[in-house]
Amino acid sequence: MKNNQRKAVHLKRQFLINELIRSGIFKKNNKHLYEWTLGELETEYQYVETNGLDSSTKTIR
């Protein structure tokens, strides 16, 4: 059971990191995406999705 949960968390992190990179976000406040918590990744992903940002409309927050 724990292995399945770990795998699910890992896959979700990878999905969010890939989507943020696709949107042009690689690093924020000198912290690379792979260093972010799942919660931080989800929050940033929601922000990007809500505001319709992609690699052609990069903003610095």
N, C-alpha and C positions, 0 to 999 in steps of 0.2 A: 504494500500500500504506500509506504513512504517513498519508494522508488518511483512510483507512478506520479506522486505529487511533485517530487523533485523534477522529474522529466517535464511535467506540465508547466511548472514555473520557469524552467530553462527555456522551453519552447516559446512561452509568452514573452520572456525577456528578449530572446533573439528576434522575434517578430517585431517588437516595439523598437529595438535598436535598428533593425533594418529599415523600418518605415521612417524613423527619424533621420537616418542617414540619407535616405531617398529624398527627404524634404530639405536636405542641406544642413542638418544639425549634426555636428560631430563632437562638439565639446561646449561646455558652458561653465563659466567661472573657473577656468583651468581644470575642469573635471571631465574626463572622457566618459562617453556613454557607458562603457562597460563597468565603470566605477559607481554608477548610479544605482539606487535601490529600485526595486520594482515599482514602488509607489511614485518615485520621481519620474521614472520613464512613463508611467501611465498618465501622470499629470501633464507632462510636456506633450505627449501624444494627443491627449484630449485638447490641449490648447491649440496645437497645430491643426487638428481636424476641425475644431470649432471655427477657427479663423481662416480656414481655407489656404493655409500656407503650403507652398511647395518650393522646389529648388529655384523657381523663377521669381519668387517673392520672399526673399530672406529678410528677416528682421532680427535685430539684436534686442534681447530683453534683459 
